[in-house]
């Protein structure tokens, strides 16, 4: 859908406002938990970290060592998965495309649970998840190549096959894992959680998410061209195979890094891009930044609810499914299933 010139300004303004939305949510959610803090107190504590103002060490520890890493991880994962989902839906012209279309999440999950089986450290689990996630993307793209080229249908079909293989391997590991010690840890990890957030983990995983988002954001206008068939896109002077590969690699980096830090998180990469398209139309120049902002906001809210709603933390994938599925059904009924 082409957006007229006089409609672009309101959407740009809306994008700017939505950019502030996750920041506002982060400030509010930093004060929510068993040890509650008001918005004013939260802002003062944040400011005290950069000034000489004295603050309660307990409050500083809760804010900076426990909650802030989780907020940063939740925002990055939400923004990244939404960005990857938006890119794949535009690239494949498929409203059901998700960040795991190429089997990256399944590959990353296999790498992580394999290291858990061998009692690896948290850092080794994260590295293994990253490596196998990117490896699954490479295998998928290699299988899809025919006569030196990769068609969209071949990529999607290869991704489905690789995803099924890695999911079977994950099931095999769960089958052979110790039922008292290893299996509960593996099962809980696969359901997704931000509880493992730390600055050390963020230093390893965030560069991949930020790098992937930056690539997709820079190429977002080309997604409009790549959604055309190959002949039409080539006639516009675009190297579609190179652009397609760049976007696939960027989205795979995001997905693998997200899974490596917090396990599998469903629905974000499917639901949020649809909401962004309802707001910004089908022009990816606007939909991508809208999706990034809404994804970060959505995950910050979900993680805050997961850690504070009950005494025991609720796995994040359960919450996203409970909320995401009904919302997606409402979107389908409102749009009649029409997309694009």
C-alpha positions as CSV (number, residue, x, y, z in Angstrom):
1,X,0.0,0.0,0.0
2,X,1.5,3.3,-1.0
3,X,1.4,6.0,1.6
4,X,0.6,9.5,0.3
5,X,2.9,12.3,1.2
6,X,0.6,14.0,3.6
7,X,0.1,10.7,5.5
8,X,3.8,10.2,6.0
9,X,4.2,13.1,8.5
10,X,1.6,11.6,11.0
11,X,3.2,8.2,10.7
12,X,6.7,9.7,11.3
13,X,5.4,11.5,14.4
14,X,3.7,8.3,15.6
15,X,7.0,6.4,15.1
16,X,8.7,9.0,17.3
17,X,6.1,8.7,20.0
18,X,6.2,4.9,19.9
19,X,10.0,5.1,20.2
20,X,9.5,6.7,23.6
21,X,6.9,4.1,24.6
22,X,9.4,1.3,25.6
23,X,11.6,3.9,27.4
24,X,8.6,5.0,29.5
25,X,7.6,1.4,30.1
26,X,11.1,0.5,31.2
27,X,11.2,3.4,33.7
28,X,7.8,2.3,35.2
29,X,8.6,-1.4,35.2
30,X,12.0,-0.9,36.9
31,X,10.0,0.1,40.0
32,X,7.6,-2.9,39.9
33,X,8.3,-6.0,41.9
34,X,8.4,-7.3,45.5
35,X,10.5,-4.3,46.4
36,X,8.4,-1.5,45.0
37,X,9.7,1.8,43.9
38,X,7.8,4.9,42.7
39,X,8.6,6.5,39.3
40,X,10.2,9.5,41.1
41,X,12.4,7.2,43.2
42,X,13.4,5.1,40.2
43,X,14.4,8.2,38.2
44,X,16.4,9.5,41.2
45,X,18.2,6.2,41.6
46,X,19.0,6.1,37.9
47,X,20.4,9.6,38.1
48,X,22.4,8.9,41.3
49,X,24.4,6.3,39.4
50,X,25.9,9.1,37.3
51,X,26.2,11.7,40.1
52,X,27.6,11.9,43.6
53,X,24.2,11.7,45.3
54,X,24.0,9.1,48.0
55,X,21.4,6.3,47.6
56,X,20.3,3.2,49.5
57,X,22.7,0.4,48.5
58,X,19.8,-2.1,48.6
59,X,17.7,-0.1,46.2
60,X,20.7,0.4,43.9
61,X,21.4,-3.3,43.9
62,X,17.8,-4.2,43.1
63,X,17.6,-1.6,40.4
64,X,21.0,-2.0,38.6
65,X,21.9,-5.6,39.3
66,X,18.6,-7.4,39.1
67,X,15.9,-5.4,37.2
68,X,17.9,-3.3,34.7
69,X,19.6,-6.3,33.0
70,X,16.2,-8.0,32.6
71,X,14.6,-4.8,31.2
72,X,17.5,-4.4,28.8
73,X,17.3,-8.0,27.7
74,X,13.5,-8.0,27.4
75,X,13.5,-4.8,25.3
76,X,16.3,-6.1,23.0
77,X,14.7,-9.5,22.5
78,X,11.3,-8.0,21.9
79,X,12.6,-5.4,19.4
80,X,14.8,-8.0,17.7
81,X,12.3,-10.7,17.3
82,X,9.7,-8.3,16.0
83,X,12.2,-6.8,13.6
84,X,13.1,-10.3,12.3
85,X,9.5,-11.3,12.0
86,X,8.7,-8.1,10.1
87,X,11.6,-8.7,7.7
88,X,10.7,-12.4,7.0
89,X,7.0,-11.5,6.5
90,X,8.0,-8.9,4.0
91,X,10.8,-11.0,2.3
92,X,8.7,-14.1,1.9
93,X,5.4,-12.2,1.3
94,X,3.9,-14.5,3.9
95,X,1.9,-13.2,6.9
96,X,2.7,-16.4,8.9
97,X,6.5,-16.1,8.6
98,X,8.2,-15.9,11.9
99,X,11.8,-15.5,13.1
100,X,12.1,-19.3,13.2
101,X,11.0,-19.8,9.6
102,X,14.6,-21.0,8.7
103,X,14.9,-23.2,11.8
104,X,17.3,-20.9,13.6
105,X,15.4,-21.0,17.0
106,X,15.3,-24.8,16.8
107,X,19.0,-25.0,16.0
108,X,19.9,-22.6,18.9
109,X,17.7,-24.6,21.2
110,X,19.5,-27.8,20.3
111,X,22.9,-26.1,21.0
112,X,21.8,-24.9,24.4
113,X,20.2,-28.1,25.6
114,X,23.2,-30.1,24.4
115,X,25.5,-28.1,26.6
116,X,23.0,-28.5,29.5
117,X,23.2,-32.2,29.0
118,X,27.0,-32.0,29.5
119,X,26.5,-29.6,32.5
120,X,28.1,-26.7,30.7
121,X,28.4,-23.2,32.1
122,X,25.9,-20.5,31.3
123,X,28.4,-18.8,29.0
124,X,29.1,-22.1,27.1
125,X,25.3,-22.6,26.8
126,X,24.9,-19.2,25.2
127,X,27.9,-19.7,22.8
128,X,26.6,-23.1,21.7
129,X,23.1,-21.7,21.1
130,X,24.6,-18.9,19.0
131,X,26.8,-21.3,17.0
132,X,24.1,-23.9,16.2
133,X,21.5,-21.2,15.5
134,X,23.7,-19.6,12.8
135,X,24.7,-23.1,11.6
136,X,21.1,-24.0,11.0
137,X,20.7,-20.9,8.9
138,X,23.8,-21.8,6.9
139,X,22.5,-25.4,6.4
140,X,19.1,-24.2,5.3
141,X,20.5,-21.7,2.8
142,X,22.9,-24.3,1.4
143,X,20.2,-26.9,0.9
144,X,18.0,-24.3,-0.8
145,X,20.6,-23.4,-3.4
146,X,20.0,-24.8,-6.9
147,X,22.1,-23.8,-9.9
148,X,23.8,-21.3,-7.7
149,X,20.6,-19.6,-6.6
150,X,18.1,-19.9,-3.8
151,X,14.4,-19.4,-4.4
152,X,12.0,-18.3,-1.7
153,X,10.0,-21.5,-1.8
154,X,13.1,-23.6,-1.5
155,X,14.4,-21.5,1.4
156,X,11.1,-21.9,3.3
157,X,10.8,-25.6,2.6
158,X,14.5,-26.2,3.6
159,X,13.9,-24.2,6.8
160,X,10.9,-26.4,7.7
161,X,13.0,-29.5,7.3
162,X,15.9,-28.3,9.3
163,X,13.6,-27.0,12.0
164,X,12.0,-30.5,12.3
165,X,15.4,-32.2,12.5
166,X,16.7,-30.0,15.3
167,X,13.4,-30.3,17.2
168,X,13.7,-34.0,17.0
169,X,17.3,-33.8,18.3
170,X,16.0,-31.6,21.2
171,X,13.4,-34.2,22.0
172,X,16.1,-36.9,21.9
173,X,18.2,-35.0,24.4
174,X,15.2,-34.5,26.7
175,X,14.6,-38.3,26.4
176,X,18.2,-39.2,27.5
177,X,18.6,-36.4,30.1
178,X,18.5,-37.2,33.8
179,X,14.9,-36.9,34.9
180,X,15.7,-35.4,38.3
181,X,18.4,-32.9,37.6
182,X,18.8,-32.1,33.9
183,X,15.3,-32.6,32.4
184,X,13.5,-29.9,34.6
185,X,16.3,-27.4,33.8
186,X,16.0,-28.1,30.1
187,X,12.2,-28.0,30.1
188,X,12.1,-24.7,32.0
189,X,14.8,-23.1,29.7
190,X,12.9,-24.1,26.6
191,X,9.8,-22.3,27.9
192,X,11.7,-19.0,28.0
193,X,12.8,-16.7,30.8
194,X,14.7,-13.5,31.4
195,X,15.9,-14.6,34.8
196,X,19.4,-15.4,33.4
197,X,19.9,-11.8,32.4
198,X,23.3,-10.3,33.4
199,X,25.6,-7.7,32.0
200,X,28.1,-10.4,31.1
201,X,25.5,-12.3,29.0
202,X,24.3,-9.0,27.4
203,X,27.8,-8.1,26.3
204,X,27.9,-11.4,24.4
205,X,24.4,-11.4,22.9
206,X,23.4,-7.8,22.4
207,X,25.9,-7.0,19.6
208,X,24.3,-9.7,17.4
209,X,20.8,-8.3,18.1
210,X,21.8,-4.7,17.6
211,X,23.8,-5.5,14.5
212,X,20.9,-7.5,13.0
213,X,18.4,-4.8,13.7
214,X,20.7,-2.2,12.2
215,X,21.1,-4.1,9.0
216,X,17.3,-4.7,8.6
217,X,16.6,-1.1,9.5
218,X,19.1,0.2,6.9
219,X,17.6,-2.1,4.2
220,X,13.9,-1.7,5.2
221,X,13.0,0.2,2.1
222,X,14.4,-2.6,-0.1
223,X,12.0,-5.0,1.6
224,X,9.3,-3.3,-0.4
225,X,11.2,-4.3,-3.6
226,X,12.1,-7.8,-2.4
227,X,8.4,-8.6,-1.9
228,X,7.9,-8.4,-5.6
229,X,8.7,-11.4,-7.8
230,X,12.3,-11.9,-8.9
231,X,11.9,-10.5,-12.4
232,X,10.3,-7.3,-11.3
233,X,12.8,-6.8,-8.5
234,X,15.8,-7.4,-10.8
235,X,14.4,-4.9,-13.3
236,X,14.7,-2.2,-10.6
237,X,18.4,-2.8,-10.4
238,X,18.5,-4.6,-7.1
239,X,20.8,-7.5,-6.5
240,X,17.9,-9.5,-5.0
241,X,20.1,-12.5,-4.0
242,X,22.6,-10.4,-2.1
243,X,19.8,-8.4,-0.4
244,X,17.9,-11.5,0.5
245,X,21.0,-13.1,2.0
246,X,21.8,-10.0,4.0
247,X,18.3,-9.9,5.5
248,X,18.3,-13.6,6.2
249,X,21.6,-13.5,8.0
250,X,20.6,-10.4,10.0
251,X,17.3,-11.9,11.1
252,X,19.1,-15.2,11.9
253,X,21.6,-13.4,14.1
254,X,18.8,-11.8,16.0
255,X,16.9,-15.0,16.5
256,X,19.9,-17.1,17.5
257,X,21.2,-14.5,20.0
258,X,17.7,-14.0,21.5
259,X,17.3,-17.8,22.0
260,X,20.8,-18.1,23.4
261,X,20.0,-15.6,26.2
262,X,16.4,-16.3,27.2
263,X,15.3,-19.5,25.5
264,X,12.4,-19.8,23.1
265,X,9.9,-16.9,23.0
266,X,6.9,-17.4,20.7
267,X,4.3,-15.1,19.1
268,X,6.4,-11.9,19.4
269,X,7.7,-12.2,15.8
270,X,4.3,-13.1,14.5
271,X,1.9,-10.9,16.4
272,X,3.8,-7.6,16.7
273,X,4.5,-7.2,13.0
274,X,0.8,-7.5,12.2
275,X,0.0,-4.8,14.7
276,X,2.7,-2.6,13.2
277,X,1.2,-3.1,9.7
278,X,-2.3,-2.2,11.0
279,X,-0.8,1.1,12.1
280,X,1.8,1.8,9.4
281,X,0.3,0.0,6.4
282,X,2.5,-2.2,4.2
283,X,5.3,0.2,3.7
284,X,8.3,-1.4,5.4
285,X,10.1,1.9,5.8
286,X,7.5,2.6,8.5
287,X,6.5,-0.9,9.6
288,X,10.1,-1.9,10.6
289,X,10.7,0.9,13.1
290,X,7.1,0.6,14.4
291,X,7.6,-3.1,15.0
292,X,10.9,-2.5,16.8
293,X,9.3,-0.1,19.2
294,X,6.2,-2.1,19.8
295,X,8.2,-5.4,20.2
296,X,10.4,-3.8,22.9
297,X,7.4,-2.4,24.7
298,X,5.5,-5.7,24.5
299,X,8.3,-7.8,25.9
300,X,9.1,-5.4,28.8
301,X,5.5,-5.5,29.9
302,X,5.3,-9.3,29.5
303,X,8.5,-9.9,31.5
304,X,7.5,-7.6,34.3
305,X,4.2,-9.4,34.6
306,X,6.0,-12.8,34.5
307,X,8.3,-11.9,37.4
308,X,5.8,-10.0,39.6
309,X,2.4,-11.5,39.0
310,X,2.9,-14.6,41.2
311,X,5.4,-15.8,43.8
312,X,7.0,-18.1,41.3
313,X,8.1,-16.7,37.9
314,X,5.9,-17.5,35.0
315,X,7.7,-18.8,31.8
316,X,7.6,-16.0,29.3
317,X,6.5,-18.1,26.4
318,X,3.4,-19.2,28.3
319,X,2.4,-15.5,28.7
320,X,3.1,-14.5,25.2
321,X,1.0,-17.5,23.9
322,X,-1.9,-16.8,26.3
323,X,-2.0,-13.1,25.3
324,X,-0.8,-13.4,21.7
325,X,-3.2,-16.1,20.5
326,X,-6.4,-14.2,21.4
327,X,-5.1,-10.9,20.1
328,X,-4.0,-12.6,16.8
329,X,-7.5,-14.1,16.4
330,X,-9.1,-10.7,16.9
331,X,-6.7,-9.3,14.2
332,X,-7.7,-12.1,11.8
333,X,-11.4,-11.4,12.4
334,X,-10.9,-7.7,11.9
335,X,-8.9,-8.0,8.7
336,X,-10.6,-11.1,7.4
337,X,-7.2,-12.7,6.9
338,X,-6.3,-10.2,4.2
339,X,-2.7,-9.2,4.3
340,X,-0.4,-7.4,1.8
